[in-house]
Amino acid sequence: MTIGFSVLGVNYFIEGLDRGIGGIMHELVMTTDVQDGHPVKFVDIQVASRWQDTPKIIQQRFTSPPTQENELLKMKDQDSLFSLPKNLFFVTIMYNQNNETRYVSKVMLDKTSLHKKRKKNISLFTWIIITGVSVMAVFACLLIVVMRKVAKPIESLKDWAKSLTQENIQQSPPDFIYNELNTLASIVRGSLLSVHQSLAREQRFLSYASHELRTPISVIRSNVDLLKRLSEQSPISDKQNLTLQRIERAGLTMSDLTDTLLWLSRNDEQTVSLEPVNLDENISQLCNELGYLLNGKQVEVEIQSEKFTLHTAATACHIVLSNLIRNAYQHTQQGKVQIKQQGSCVTITNISKDNDENDVSHDNDKNRNPLGYGLGLQLSEKIIQRHGWQYEIVDLPAYYQVKVNFMYQN
């Protein structure tokens, strides 16, 4: 069915073309005055009054003149049914308004030239497409060049901002071509310079404060030792002994705190010497030294450790462990403190049974550091971050756990 409709459509198309040609021929016959021996030609259509005046090629193709009025005779040179005709010949007989005979013919030759012309048109169209694509490519390249030229100063600004250090932050920023980028560079430098100055003031304060505090702390601890020796010779009252113990504990706490401040006041770029540290022995020693913090409390201490030695910053490791254990002892009024050491990982857990104390501590969540309570743990967090150690925190009602891994992370 599809083939049938296709063939029918082609036939209708060809018939329509033939009728169009016939209509043009009829119009020429009605409007053209032709004399015997003088045919008139319009482009490729010729009107003659006699058969012998028609083109020779028409007479050769059509051996006899047409006899039926308005019947369009057609001949074509075609290689196959599905190929385009190379030559077309048309002839018909018509009568004008004076009833005079007119032979009208149409010759369409040299289809090769037509094909060449079409190919020429196709070639021209191809060149138009190529030219358009080339123009678009050139425009795209120019756009890329312009974008890179604009983006290059921005990349330079980014690289410059990333390269700022304590040594070169005092230098004026380079020229980034555009005023907006130069203004932004000045703002970035000003902000970082302000932060750098604040950090420098903080480091100076830590250094000065810790150095100045060491002398009075040493005096306090020396006098406490002296009073303890004197008390052995002349006994003192229980109240006086309790006061002396409080002074001794405060002195130990302040001594550890100043050690932490001194360590933090060092230059960040200073190379940290790695020393062998026995974690299990260090934990056992600190638990014994800080045991006085549990005097008068109903707190059970459970220690699980194993032999393990690692090379790390010994002072920093000691400070962090001391602060974490002190925090656990200080803020557990009743309950249990678990200290577990496996390899380079230390886990300290507070399990409190005093609900009131726990409620009070959690009411102050906004004012305490994620590592726990107090300045000591804030400093411990800075030490942990500086060394790239890993730590995790679990903070729940009546349960607080800190886990620190003292192995350096790449």
LOTORMAR-220439 format. One line per 10 residues: number of its first residue (from 1); their letters; for each residue x, y, z of C-alpha. Coordinates in pm, 1 decimal, always signed. Layout:
BEGIN
NUM	a	X,Y,Z; ...
This chain:
BEGIN
1	mtigfsvlgv	+0.0,+0.0,+0.0; +281.6,+238.6,+87.9; +452.7,+168.9,-244.1; +126.1,+218.8,-430.7; +61.1,+557.8,-270.3; +421.2,+658.4,-338.7; +389.9,+573.2,-709.1; +54.6,+750.3,-726.3; +203.4,+1058.3,-563.7; +489.7,+1065.9,-815.1
11	nyfiegldrg	+247.2,+1035.5,-1105.3; +33.9,+1321.8,-973.3; +345.8,+1534.1,-933.5; +462.7,+1470.2,-1290.4; +112.7,+1528.7,-1427.0; +99.2,+1858.7,-1244.4; +428.3,+1967.3,-1398.9; +302.8,+1870.9,-1745.0; -15.6,+2072.9,-1698.0; +191.0,+2368.5,-1584.1
21	iggimhelvm	+406.1,+2350.2,-1894.8; +92.9,+2315.4,-2109.9; -59.0,+2622.9,-1947.1; +250.7,+2829.5,-2021.7; +249.1,+2711.8,-2384.2; -117.6,+2806.6,-2425.8; -54.1,+3154.6,-2285.8; +234.9,+3208.3,-2528.9; +23.7,+3092.4,-2822.3; -251.7,+3339.4,-2736.3
31	ttdvqdghpv	-16.9,+3635.0,-2696.7; +248.5,+3574.9,-2961.5; +228.6,+3671.4,-3329.6; +417.0,+3416.4,-3539.3; +486.1,+3422.6,-3914.4; +575.1,+3132.7,-4141.5; +948.6,+3072.4,-4139.3; +996.7,+3297.0,-3834.4; +932.8,+3100.7,-3514.5; +945.0,+3283.0,-3182.6
41	kfvdiqvasr	+1151.2,+3146.2,-2893.4; +1102.3,+3221.4,-2525.9; +1395.8,+3081.9,-2325.2; +1350.2,+2708.8,-2394.2; +997.4,+2722.6,-2548.5; +950.2,+2784.4,-2919.2; +624.9,+2875.2,-3100.7; +605.2,+2804.5,-3477.2; +328.1,+2825.5,-3734.0; +453.3,+2527.1,-3936.9
51	wqdtpkiiqq	+595.0,+2188.2,-3841.1; +904.9,+2241.1,-4051.4; +980.3,+2555.8,-3846.0; +1010.9,+2359.6,-3521.7; +1362.8,+2269.7,-3393.7; +1535.4,+1991.1,-3584.2; +1580.7,+1787.2,-3267.3; +1203.0,+1791.4,-3215.3; +1145.0,+1671.7,-3569.5; +1400.9,+1395.5,-3513.9
61	rftspptqen	+1249.3,+1283.0,-3188.5; +889.8,+1306.3,-3303.6; +865.1,+1156.4,-3653.1; +520.2,+1302.4,-3715.2; +358.2,+1622.4,-3594.4; +92.9,+1606.0,-3323.9; -262.2,+1596.9,-3447.9; -475.0,+1626.8,-3131.5; -514.1,+1978.4,-2996.7; -360.8,+2052.3,-2652.9
71	ellkmkdqds	-219.7,+1698.5,-2625.5; +129.6,+1735.5,-2479.1; +365.3,+1479.0,-2628.7; +674.8,+1406.7,-2422.0; +996.8,+1214.3,-2469.3; +1288.6,+1176.1,-2229.7; +1635.5,+1023.8,-2213.3; +1659.0,+826.8,-1888.0; +1902.0,+553.8,-1779.3; +1658.3,+381.3,-1547.7
81	lfslpknlff	+1318.2,+420.2,-1394.7; +1461.3,+563.7,-1074.1; +1722.7,+797.4,-1226.7; +1674.3,+1159.2,-1326.2; +1606.7,+1226.4,-1697.2; +1901.5,+1372.3,-1885.3; +1704.0,+1531.4,-2173.6; +1335.2,+1621.9,-2200.7; +1137.9,+1706.2,-2516.0; +783.0,+1844.2,-2530.2
91	vtimynqnne	+564.2,+1928.0,-2829.6; +195.3,+2004.7,-2883.3; -40.1,+2162.0,-3135.4; -265.1,+2451.8,-3036.5; -487.1,+2712.9,-3203.0; -485.7,+3083.0,-3125.8; -783.0,+3314.1,-3108.7; -781.3,+3339.7,-3489.6; -795.0,+2962.3,-3514.7; -446.3,+2953.7,-3659.6
101	tryvskvmld	-230.1,+2644.6,-3608.9; +65.5,+2677.1,-3374.2; +329.5,+2415.1,-3292.3; +477.3,+2471.1,-2949.1; +787.5,+2282.3,-2838.7; +1010.8,+2279.6,-2535.1; +1360.7,+2130.2,-2519.3; +1548.7,+2071.6,-2194.6; +1902.2,+1959.3,-2275.6; +2240.6,+1937.5,-2105.5
111	ktslhkkrkk	+2127.0,+1817.0,-1766.4; +2493.8,+1762.9,-1683.5; +2538.9,+2138.3,-1679.8; +2238.6,+2164.9,-1453.9; +2389.2,+1909.5,-1220.8; +2715.2,+2102.9,-1223.6; +2525.2,+2417.5,-1140.1; +2352.1,+2240.1,-855.1; +2684.7,+2107.3,-735.8; +2819.3,+2458.6,-759.2
121	nislftwiii	+2528.0,+2581.9,-549.7; +2586.4,+2299.4,-302.1; +2956.1,+2386.3,-292.4; +2866.8,+2749.9,-227.3; +2634.0,+2644.1,+54.6; +2912.1,+2430.5,+197.3; +3146.9,+2725.9,+191.5; +2886.4,+2936.3,+367.7; +2858.6,+2674.3,+642.4; +3237.5,+2646.3,+670.5
131	tgvsvmavfa	+3270.9,+3023.1,+687.4; +3002.0,+3046.2,+955.8; +3160.8,+2772.3,+1163.4; +3502.0,+2936.0,+1123.5; +3367.8,+3271.5,+1238.2; +3205.5,+3108.5,+1539.9; +3530.5,+2924.8,+1621.1; +3731.2,+3246.5,+1597.9; +3476.3,+3423.1,+1817.7; +3493.2,+3139.0,+2072.0
141	cllivvmrkv	+3874.2,+3155.6,+2074.2; +3865.7,+3531.3,+2125.3; +3613.4,+3486.2,+2404.5; +3838.1,+3226.9,+2572.5; +4138.3,+3458.6,+2540.9; +3943.7,+3748.1,+2692.5; +3810.8,+3531.2,+2975.5; +4160.5,+3403.9,+3051.7; +4293.7,+3755.3,+3047.6; +4025.2,+3859.1,+3293.8
151	akpieslkdw	+4060.1,+3544.6,+3505.7; +4440.4,+3556.2,+3525.8; +4450.5,+3847.8,+3774.1; +4185.9,+3671.4,+3984.6; +4397.1,+3354.2,+3988.2; +4698.4,+3564.5,+4083.0; +4499.5,+3717.9,+4368.8; +4399.3,+3372.7,+4491.2; +4757.3,+3242.8,+4477.2; +4886.9,+3553.0,+4652.3
161	aksltqeniq	+4629.4,+3522.8,+4931.0; +4717.5,+3154.5,+4980.9; +5089.5,+3234.9,+4997.1; +5059.5,+3493.7,+5275.1; +5269.8,+3407.0,+5579.1; +5400.3,+3583.3,+5885.9; +5713.1,+3677.2,+5690.9; +5555.9,+3838.7,+5381.9; +5228.7,+3973.6,+5521.5; +5399.1,+4304.5,+5597.9
171	qsppdfiyne	+5481.7,+4354.5,+5228.8; +5248.7,+4556.0,+5007.1; +5027.8,+4348.1,+4775.7; +5127.2,+4333.0,+4407.1; +4935.1,+4507.5,+4131.1; +4643.5,+4297.0,+4003.2; +4564.6,+4530.6,+3707.4; +4203.9,+4599.9,+3809.1; +4123.9,+4852.1,+4082.1; +3856.2,+4627.5,+4230.5
181	lntlasivrg	+4104.3,+4341.8,+4273.2; +4364.6,+4574.1,+4423.5; +4105.1,+4697.1,+4672.4; +4008.5,+4339.4,+4758.3; +4376.1,+4248.3,+4805.3; +4419.6,+4540.4,+5045.3; +4113.9,+4429.2,+5243.2; +4241.5,+4069.4,+5262.1; +4586.9,+4183.4,+5369.9; +4440.2,+4420.0,+5629.1
191	sllsvhqsla	+4218.4,+4148.3,+5775.5; +4498.3,+3891.9,+5792.2; +4736.7,+4150.7,+5933.3; +4487.0,+4230.4,+6208.2; +4448.4,+3860.8,+6289.5; +4825.7,+3815.3,+6284.7; +4874.0,+4105.0,+6523.8; +4608.9,+3964.9,+6757.1; +4777.4,+3624.5,+6754.8; +5114.7,+3786.1,+6818.8
201	reqrflsyas	+4970.9,+3975.5,+7116.1; +4816.4,+3652.8,+7245.9; +5145.7,+3467.5,+7215.6; +5333.2,+3745.5,+7391.2; +5075.2,+3747.9,+7668.5; +5097.1,+3370.2,+7710.3; +5474.3,+3383.9,+7721.3; +5493.0,+3676.6,+7965.3; +5215.2,+3547.2,+8189.6; +5352.7,+3195.6,+8211.8
211	helrtpisvi	+5705.3,+3316.4,+8282.9; +5588.6,+3562.7,+8546.5; +5368.8,+3301.6,+8715.8; +5641.6,+3041.8,+8746.1; +5825.8,+3232.2,+9017.8; +5532.7,+3279.9,+9260.8; +5415.8,+2923.6,+9195.9; +5762.3,+2793.0,+9278.2; +5759.9,+2999.9,+9597.1; +5417.6,+2861.7,+9695.3
221	rsnvdllkrl	+5520.6,+2501.2,+9635.4; +5851.5,+2546.1,+9817.7; +5678.6,+2697.1,+10118.4; +5418.1,+2419.6,+10117.4; +5697.4,+2162.8,+10129.7; +5859.8,+2357.5,+10411.4; +5533.1,+2372.5,+10607.6; +5483.9,+1998.6,+10562.5; +5828.0,+1931.3,+10706.9; +5764.4,+2167.0,+10996.1
231	seqspisdkq	+5431.9,+1993.8,+11062.9; +5618.9,+1669.1,+11107.5; +5818.8,+1825.0,+11392.0; +5528.5,+2012.2,+11550.9; +5189.3,+1861.5,+11463.2; +4919.4,+2097.4,+11333.5; +4542.8,+2077.5,+11355.8; +4330.3,+1892.7,+11101.9; +4187.1,+2220.0,+10972.5; +4536.2,+2359.7,+10916.0
241	nltlqriera	+4640.7,+2037.0,+10744.7; +4334.3,+2055.7,+10514.9; +4421.3,+2413.7,+10424.4; +4778.1,+2312.3,+10349.5; +4657.2,+2034.3,+10117.7; +4434.5,+2276.1,+9929.2; +4726.6,+2513.1,+9877.2; +4940.1,+2223.4,+9756.0; +4673.3,+2107.8,+9505.8; +4625.2,+2461.3,+9376.3
251	gltmsdltdt	+5000.1,+2496.9,+9331.8; +5019.2,+2174.1,+9132.1; +4729.6,+2282.9,+8911.6; +4883.2,+2623.6,+8845.6; +5219.4,+2462.3,+8771.3; +5064.5,+2236.2,+8506.2; +4873.4,+2529.5,+8360.3; +5184.3,+2744.9,+8324.3; +5366.0,+2456.6,+8156.3; +5081.7,+2438.2,+7906.2
261	llwlsrndeq	+5088.9,+2813.1,+7842.1; +5464.2,+2808.8,+7792.9; +5438.6,+2526.0,+7544.9; +5164.1,+2701.2,+7346.3; +5359.4,+3027.5,+7336.4; +5627.1,+2860.4,+7125.1; +5647.2,+2939.6,+6756.6; +5419.2,+2715.2,+6550.4; +5695.8,+2664.1,+6297.6; +5938.5,+2537.7,+6562.0
271	tvslepvnld	+6038.7,+2178.9,+6497.5; +5897.2,+1949.2,+6764.1; +6141.4,+1685.0,+6881.7; +5995.2,+1336.2,+6899.7; +6074.3,+1128.0,+7205.3; +5973.3,+777.0,+7311.6; +5671.3,+789.2,+7544.4; +5538.4,+495.5,+7746.0; +5167.3,+569.1,+7745.5; +5073.9,+310.4,+8008.4
281	enisqlcnel	+5337.3,+433.1,+8255.6; +5249.6,+796.3,+8189.6; +4879.9,+730.5,+8258.3; +4954.2,+537.1,+8578.6; +5182.4,+812.4,+8705.8; +4930.0,+1088.4,+8633.7; +4646.8,+896.0,+8799.3; +4856.9,+866.0,+9115.4; +4963.1,+1231.1,+9110.2; +4606.6,+1357.6,+9055.1
291	gyllngkqve	+4443.6,+1115.6,+9296.9; +4410.5,+1393.0,+9555.2; +4129.0,+1539.1,+9342.0; +3911.3,+1241.9,+9440.5; +3956.6,+1285.0,+9815.6; +3617.5,+1290.1,+9984.0; +3434.9,+1172.9,+9668.2; +3257.7,+846.2,+9603.1; +3427.2,+786.7,+9269.5; +3551.6,+453.3,+9139.9
301	veiqsekftl	+3852.8,+464.3,+8905.5; +3901.8,+183.9,+8654.3; +4226.6,+177.2,+8453.5; +4285.9,-57.1,+8159.4; +4621.8,-19.8,+7986.4; +4876.8,-217.6,+7793.3; +5245.6,-178.4,+7726.5; +5288.5,+62.6,+7437.8; +5564.4,+303.9,+7337.7; +5538.9,+560.9,+7060.7
311	htaatachiv	+5757.3,+845.7,+6939.3; +5577.4,+1175.6,+6979.4; +5604.6,+1517.1,+7146.7; +5648.7,+1400.0,+7506.0; +5566.6,+1731.3,+7675.8; +5253.0,+1789.1,+7468.2; +5134.4,+1432.3,+7526.6; +5190.2,+1466.6,+7901.5; +5000.7,+1798.6,+7915.4; +4699.9,+1661.8,+7723.5
321	lsnlirnayq	+4676.0,+1347.1,+7936.3; +4714.8,+1548.2,+8256.2; +4439.1,+1792.5,+8161.8; +4198.7,+1520.8,+8049.2; +4245.7,+1309.0,+8362.2; +4223.4,+1616.6,+8584.5; +3899.2,+1714.8,+8410.6; +3752.6,+1368.7,+8470.1; +3849.5,+1371.8,+8838.9; +3733.7,+1727.5,+8903.7
331	htqqgkvqik	+3391.2,+1702.4,+8743.0; +3284.4,+1360.9,+8866.6; +3141.1,+1405.0,+9216.0; +2991.2,+1059.7,+9240.5; +3015.7,+773.2,+8994.4; +3291.0,+615.2,+8789.9; +3593.4,+721.6,+8584.1; +3717.0,+475.7,+8322.2; +4059.2,+520.1,+8162.5; +4128.0,+279.3,+7878.5
341	qqgscvtitn	+4446.8,+271.3,+7671.8; +4484.9,+54.3,+7363.7; +4795.1,+122.1,+7160.5; +4816.3,+493.2,+7082.9; +4446.7,+550.0,+7164.0; +4337.1,+670.0,+7509.4; +3969.2,+684.3,+7610.5; +3858.4,+863.2,+7927.9; +3495.2,+826.0,+8036.5; +3305.7,+1001.6,+8318.3
351	iskdndendv	+2993.1,+822.2,+8438.7; +2821.6,+1044.6,+8693.8; +2553.2,+929.0,+8938.3; +2488.3,+1276.8,+9073.2; +2194.6,+1400.3,+8864.6; +2189.8,+1745.4,+9016.0; +2555.5,+1801.2,+8937.5; +2503.6,+1666.1,+8589.2; +2207.8,+1897.0,+8527.7; +2408.6,+2197.5,+8636.3
361	shdndknrnp	+2695.0,+2102.2,+8408.5; +2466.8,+2063.1,+8109.3; +2298.4,+2395.8,+8175.8; +2635.0,+2552.8,+8106.2; +2694.0,+2372.2,+7775.7; +2716.4,+2696.6,+7584.3; +2996.5,+2824.4,+7804.2; +3223.1,+2521.3,+7798.8; +3467.1,+2387.4,+7545.8; +3385.2,+2077.5,+7341.1
371	lgyglglqls	+3664.5,+1889.0,+7519.4; +3516.8,+1951.3,+7862.7; +3524.7,+2211.5,+8137.6; +3784.0,+2475.1,+8212.4; +4074.1,+2658.3,+8053.8; +4300.2,+2353.5,+8075.4; +4090.9,+2159.9,+7828.0; +4066.0,+2453.4,+7590.3; +4443.7,+2459.0,+7581.6; +4447.4,+2081.8,+7535.8
381	ekiiqrhgwq	+4229.3,+2117.6,+7229.2; +4478.2,+2361.2,+7076.1; +4764.3,+2121.2,+7144.4; +4573.1,+1832.0,+6984.9; +4490.7,+2037.1,+6675.6; +4849.1,+2160.8,+6642.0; +4987.5,+1807.0,+6637.1; +4722.1,+1665.0,+6407.0; +4608.4,+1408.4,+6659.0; +4256.6,+1271.4,+6629.3
391	yeivdlpayy	+3999.8,+1308.0,+6903.5; +3634.2,+1222.2,+6945.7; +3380.0,+1339.0,+7202.0; +3057.8,+1182.1,+7329.8; +2857.6,+1417.2,+7552.6; +2537.3,+1273.2,+7701.3; +2349.2,+1328.7,+8026.8; +2551.4,+1172.9,+8311.0; +2803.2,+1044.3,+8054.2; +3103.9,+1219.4,+7903.6
401	qvkvnfmyqn	+3375.3,+1053.0,+7697.1; +3688.7,+1180.3,+7525.2; +3898.6,+965.4,+7292.5; +4243.1,+1080.3,+7174.6; +4473.2,+903.8,+6929.6; +4833.5,+1020.2,+6977.8; +4952.5,+870.9,+6649.5; +5040.9,+1139.6,+6394.1; +4794.1,+1153.4,+6104.5; +4916.3,+1218.3,+5749.8
